[in-house]
């Protein structure tokens, strides 16, 4: 048995990027040691291609830890990753559910205990998980808004999980071509909420010879940009003299990349600063939404030559 997102869900997904909402598919992974509670976990709906009862798997010889096997789904061989085991949960006995996901130009399956619902959450109710004890969690969503006893959902860093299980799927190699020269005294301002992604991005920018400031969210990047504008004005300069380009992720707590891009493009003092979106959310629908927000370019994680070529092209038009 399998199911594609319904037409209603598809319509919602096509418009979610144009609002202040974060759309999450919620699921459970089982109970943690010493607890009977089943916490809620979430993944961006845009990353989910299909939901189905666990199919028959083929066990692979010398497979990485936490790889359950591979499944033949509609003629495509898909690696299936054991999310309960990775997160230290024990699922109830039964078939379980497979989430077939697509992000960062990869397709993979995640085994989960069950799927509960799809919800839309205001980005202001999606809070950073950094410093809260969960390395595999990027953010915590308050599902009932400002309600005192709001349900919480942990938004998993599926890019980090995929990288940990199969490192070759998400890493920058050495770029081809010359290093990139920024205007003297300027930097690339970058934003990404995933510690793993920031590490990979920093490695790539360093290999390209690019000076940068790395921030942890759209909100932090926006505040840093405003601070740099004040500093530039005090020095009798334009903020463009300090920021050559803004490089941003899309999924980030408190302020997502769509909102950050719109804010930058709507503020005259930041006129002329190009915005490049660097995201694991791939597909024509997402690219169209990025263009509608005013971004100058859109590239998928994590491909160093694509990043280098895009930065060279955008900076040449600056």
C-alpha positions in Angstrom: 0.0 0.0 0.0 1.3 3.5 -0.8 0.1 7.0 -1.1 1.1 10.1 -2.8 0.3 13.5 -1.2 -3.4 14.3 -1.9 -4.4 17.1 -4.3 -5.2 19.3 -1.3 -1.8 18.7 0.2 -0.1 19.5 -3.1 -2.0 22.7 -3.4 -0.9 23.7 0.1 2.7 22.9 -0.7 2.7 24.9 -3.8 1.8 28.1 -1.9 3.6 27.4 1.5 6.8 29.2 0.4 4.9 32.4 -0.3 3.6 32.7 3.3 5.1 32.9 6.7 4.3 29.3 7.4 6.5 26.2 7.8 4.7 23.1 6.7 5.7 20.0 8.6 4.9 16.3 8.2 4.8 14.9 11.8 5.7 11.4 12.7 6.8 9.3 15.7 9.8 7.0 16.1 8.9 5.1 19.2 9.9 5.4 22.9 13.2 6.5 24.3 15.0 4.3 26.9 13.3 4.7 30.3 10.3 6.5 28.9 6.8 5.5 27.6 6.4 8.9 25.8 6.4 9.1 22.0 7.7 12.5 21.0 6.7 14.1 17.8 9.3 14.7 15.0 8.9 16.7 11.9 10.3 17.1 8.4 9.6 19.7 5.8 6.7 18.5 3.6 8.6 19.7 0.5 11.2 17.0 1.1 8.7 14.2 1.2 7.9 12.5 -2.1 5.9 9.6 -0.9 4.6 7.8 2.2 4.1 4.1 2.2 3.9 1.0 4.4 7.4 -0.4 4.7 8.1 -2.5 1.6 10.3 -5.6 1.4 13.9 -4.7 1.8 17.1 -6.3 0.5 19.9 -6.4 3.0 23.2 -5.0 1.5 26.5 -6.6 2.2 28.7 -4.4 4.4 26.1 -1.7 4.5 26.7 1.3 6.8 25.3 1.2 10.3 21.7 2.3 10.4 21.1 1.3 6.8 18.3 -1.2 6.9 18.7 -2.2 3.2 17.4 -1.1 -0.2 13.9 -1.1 -1.6 12.8 -1.3 -5.2 10.2 1.5 -5.5 8.7 2.2 -8.9 11.8 0.9 -10.5 14.2 3.0 -8.4 16.6 1.4 -5.9 16.3 3.5 -2.7 18.5 3.2 0.4 16.4 2.9 3.6 17.7 4.5 6.8 16.6 3.5 10.3 15.6 6.7 12.0 14.4 5.1 15.3 17.9 3.5 15.8 19.7 6.7 14.9 17.6 8.7 17.5 17.7 6.0 20.2 14.0 5.1 20.0 12.3 1.8 20.0 9.3 1.6 17.6 6.3 -0.6 18.3 6.2 -3.9 16.6 4.7 -3.9 13.1 5.5 -2.9 9.6 6.2 0.8 10.2 6.1 3.5 7.6 8.6 4.5 4.9 9.1 8.2 4.0 10.6 8.5 0.5 12.4 11.8 0.5 14.1 14.0 -2.0 16.6 16.8 -1.1 20.0 18.0 -2.1 19.6 16.0 -5.4 19.4 12.7 -3.5 16.6 10.2 -3.0 16.4 8.1 0.1 13.9 6.4 2.4 13.5 6.9 6.2 11.9 4.2 8.3 9.6 5.7 11.0 7.1 4.2 13.4 4.0 6.1 12.2 2.9 9.3 10.5 0.4 11.5 12.4 -0.5 14.7 10.5 0.6 17.6 8.4 0.6 21.0 10.1 1.5 24.6 9.2 3.5 26.6 11.8 4.4 30.3 11.8 8.1 30.7 11.4 8.2 32.8 14.6 7.1 29.6 16.5 10.0 27.6 15.1 12.9 28.0 17.5 16.5 27.1 17.2 17.6 23.9 18.8 21.2 24.8 19.2 22.4 24.6 22.8 19.4 22.5 23.8 21.1 19.2 23.7 20.0 17.7 20.3 22.8 17.5 17.7 20.4 15.9 15.1 17.7 18.5 15.6 17.8 21.9 13.9 14.8 23.5 15.5 11.8 22.9 17.8 8.4 23.8 16.5 5.6 25.0 18.9 2.7 23.4 17.1 0.0 25.3 19.0 1.6 28.7 18.7 1.9 30.8 21.9 -0.3 28.4 24.0 1.4 27.7 27.3 1.3 24.0 26.9 1.8 23.9 23.2 2.8 20.5 21.7 6.4 20.5 20.6 7.9 18.8 17.5 11.6 18.3 16.9 12.6 19.1 13.3 15.3 16.6 12.4 18.4 17.7 10.5 18.0 15.0 7.8 20.9 16.4 5.8 23.2 15.8 8.9 21.7 12.3 9.4 22.3 11.4 5.7 25.8 12.8 5.9 26.6 10.8 9.1 25.2 7.6 7.6 26.6 8.0 4.1 29.3 10.7 4.2 29.9 10.8 0.4 26.3 12.1 -0.2 26.9 15.5 1.3 30.4 17.0 1.1 32.4 19.6 -0.8 35.4 18.4 -2.8 38.1 20.7 -4.2 36.7 23.3 -6.6 37.9 23.6 -10.1 38.9 27.0 -11.5 40.5 30.0 -9.9 39.7 31.4 -6.5 37.0 34.1 -6.3 38.1 37.7 -5.7 35.7 39.9 -3.8 35.8 43.7 -3.8 38.5 44.8 -1.3 37.1 45.0 2.3 33.9 43.1 1.5 32.7 39.7 2.6 30.0 37.1 1.8 27.3 37.1 4.6 26.1 33.5 4.9 23.2 32.0 6.9 22.4 28.3 7.7 20.9 26.7 10.8 22.5 23.3 10.4 25.9 23.0 12.1 26.9 20.3 9.7 25.9 22.4 6.7 27.8 25.4 8.1 30.9 23.3 8.5 30.7 22.1 4.9 29.9 25.6 3.6 32.8 27.2 5.5 35.2 24.6 4.0 33.9 25.4 0.5 34.1 29.2 0.9 37.6 28.9 2.4 38.7 26.7 -0.6 37.4 29.4 -2.9 39.4 32.1 -1.0 36.3 34.0 0.0 36.1 36.1 3.2 32.8 35.4 4.9 30.7 36.0 8.0 28.7 32.9 9.0 25.4 33.2 10.9 23.0 30.6 12.3 19.7 31.8 11.1 17.9 34.3 8.8 17.1 36.5 11.8 20.8 36.6 12.8 21.8 37.4 9.2 19.2 40.1 9.0 20.4 41.7 12.2 24.0 41.4 11.2 23.3 43.1 7.8 21.6 46.0 9.6 24.5 46.3 11.9 27.0 46.4 9.0 24.8 49.1 7.3 25.1 51.3 10.4 28.8 50.7 10.6 29.2 51.5 6.9 27.3 54.7 7.3 29.5 55.8 10.2 32.5 55.3 7.9 31.0 57.2 5.1 30.6 54.1 3.0 27.7 52.0 1.5 26.8 48.7 3.0 27.7 47.3 -0.4 31.3 48.1 0.4 31.1 45.6 3.2 28.8 42.9 2.0 29.5 41.6 -1.5 26.7 38.9 -1.5 24.2 37.3 0.8 24.2 33.4 0.7 21.3 31.9 2.5 19.6 28.6 3.3 15.8 28.5 3.2 14.7 26.4 6.2 15.8 28.3 9.3 14.1 29.0 12.7 12.5 32.4 13.5 13.1 33.8 10.0 13.3 31.6 6.9 15.3 32.3 3.8 12.3 33.5 1.8 11.5 36.2 4.4 15.2 37.2 4.7 15.4 37.5 0.9 12.2 39.6 0.7 13.5 41.9 3.5 16.8 42.5 1.8 15.2 43.2 -1.6 12.5 45.5 -0.1 15.0 47.7 1.8 16.6 50.4 -0.4 19.7 50.6 1.7 20.6 47.0 0.6 19.9 47.7 -3.1 22.5 46.0 -5.2 23.4 43.3 -2.7 22.8 40.0 -4.6 21.1 37.2 -2.8 21.9 33.6 -3.6 19.8 30.8 -2.1 21.8 27.6 -1.2 19.3 25.0 -0.2 18.6 21.3 0.0 15.0 22.0 -1.2 15.2 21.3 -4.8 12.6 21.3 -7.6 10.8 23.7 -9.9 8.2 24.7 -7.4 10.9 25.8 -4.9 12.9 27.6 -7.5 9.8 29.5 -8.7 9.2 30.6 -5.1 12.8 31.7 -4.6 12.5 33.8 -7.8 9.3 35.3 -6.6 11.1 36.4 -3.4 13.6 38.2 -5.5 16.7 36.1 -5.1 19.3 36.4 -7.8 20.2 32.7 -8.0 19.2 29.3 -6.5 21.6 26.4 -6.1 21.2 23.0 -4.5 23.4 21.8 -1.6 26.3 20.6 -1.6 28.1 20.9 -5.0 31.2 23.1 -4.8 31.6 23.7 -8.6 27.9 24.7 -8.9 28.4 27.1 -5.9 31.6 28.5 -7.4 30.1 29.0 -10.9 27.0 30.7 -9.4 29.0 33.0 -7.2 31.2 34.0 -10.1 28.3 34.8 -12.3 26.3 36.7 -9.7 29.3 38.8 -8.6 30.2 39.6 -12.1 26.8 41.4 -12.5 27.1 43.3 -9.2 
